[in-house]
């Protein structure tokens, strides 16, 4: 039996995490460099006209970008991170392959935190998109998951206003509302946990997870999508 395959429990549903995990990004970088170098060297061997170096460089970048774009999707499907969120009637677990990293008892009260912030610098996601997060909290245990959405996708959520915008320190100091200040402090603590141990989901899996949690645990999980 292949130990890398997930062992599902009765009634269990799993949501994969970290579709663009570190090893995948490293592999994509290697593919880009290898294709660019191969095209450049081949161009230098075959092209003997003036300006062949520039032609080889530009062609190499173009073909390397195209190759990486074409291979990224299949690699994501065949090379999962191994992390997932497992949901059953009795528990919600954060798993790394089959090793449990965190577990919440769904028979007890689970606190739900939801927040977002706008991406102001272009990185892996376009500038202007939002990081949208959910953290499930019970005692001192947390399971934070998140995704990235465009503004249109965010506003398409039926209850997108429930995702509270994080405020900066200056906004919190000038606000003067103790209740909101307490809420922001709690969300910022959850954001730190998301940064350290949170699991990224695709937009589709994130929405499906929110919907599934509400359908399965309506007593404590609000309807967010």
Secondary structure, 3 states (H helix, E strand, C coil): CCCCCCCCCCCCEEEECCCCCHHHHHHHHHHHHHHHHHHHHHHHHHCCCCCHHHHHHHHHHHHHHHHHHHHHHHHHHHCCCCEEEEECCCEEEEEECCEEEEEEECCCCCEEEEEEEECCCCCCCCCCCEEEEEEEEECCEEEEEEEEECHHHHHCCCCHHHCEECCCHHHHHHHCCHHHHHHHHHHHHHHHHHHHHCEECCHHHHHHHHHHHHHHCCCCCCCCC
